Amino acid sequence: MDLTTIIGIIAGLIALIGGFLWEGGHISGLLQGTAALIVFGGTFAAVMISFPASRLKKIPTALRVAFGRRTRLPQELIEDLVHMAVIARKDGVLALEQSSSEHPDPFLREGIQMVVDGTDAELVQQILELEIEATEQKHENYAKIFESAGGYAPTMGIIGTVMGLIHVLGSLQEPTQLGPSIAVAFTATLYGVASANIIFLPIASKIKARGEEEIQNMELLLEGILAVQNGEHPLLVRKKLASYTSDSSLSRKPEARGTTHETTD
C-alpha cells in the first residue's frame, strides 16, 4: 500500500475541515446528505454514462494502481538483467530458460522466453514495444475515468447549489431562515470542488505517474533483453541500463554475482 496517496487525501481533508472549524464553523454545517447525494450520485451517474461497462469494471484495478506500491525498483531489474547477461555469455541463452521462468516480472519472462526460443531480435523488439504501448494506453484509460469524475463533480456541485437556491427563493416568507438555507445550498459546491481537487484529479495524476514508472521499467527491460540476446558484456549492460535510473553510481558498480574478474572482449 502506498501511504503517500492515503496520507495526501487525509491531509487535504484535515486542512479543509480544520480551516473551517478554526474560523468558528461547526462540523454539522458540512454534513448535508442531500448535497452529497446530488454531487456524488450525479457524478457517479455521469461517469457511468461516459464509459462502457468494460471500462468501468476496471475501476478496482485502477484504484489498486493508485494506492499500490511500486513492486520492482529499476536497480533490482538491472541486477537481474546483468545476472542473465552473465549466464548467457557463459552458458548460452538457452541456460536462461529456468531463471527467467521464475522471475516475478511477466514482461521480462516473456521477452527472455522469446530469446530462448530463438526469435529474431527485431521481432522481439516489435512485440515488446507493442506491449509497452498497450500498457501505456491502459493506464491512460484508467486515469481518464477519474479525470472525468473530477470534471463532473464541480458541475454537479453547482447544480446542487442552484437547486438549493431555488428552494431558498421559494421560502422568502421566512427571512430568518435565508442565511442557514443559503449556507446549506453552497455545501453542494464545496463537495463538488473539494472531491474533484482532493480525490478524483489527484488519483488520476497518481495513476499516470504509476504508469510512467511502469513504462520506464518496461523500456529498461526491453533494452536489457536485447542486450542479453546480443551477448553484450555484463558491465556494458549495466552501464547502458543505468541511464534509466537516477543513480549514476550503478554504471561504476563492480560486477555482481561473480562477474568482477571478467574482462571485456
ABEGO torsion letter per residue (X at the ends): XBAAAAAAAAAAAAAAAAAAAAAGBBAAAABBAAAAAAAAAAAAAAAAAABBAAAAAAAAAAAAAAABBBABBAAAAAAAAAAAAAAAAAAEAAAAAAAAAABABAAAAAAAAAAAAGBBAAAAAAAAAAAAAAAAAAAAAAAAAAAAAAAAAAAAAAAAAAAAAAAAAAAAABAAAAAAAAAAAAAAAAAAAAAAAAAAAAAAAAAAAAAAAAAAAAAAAAAAAAAAAAGBBAAAAAAAAAAABABAAAAABBBBGGAAABBBX
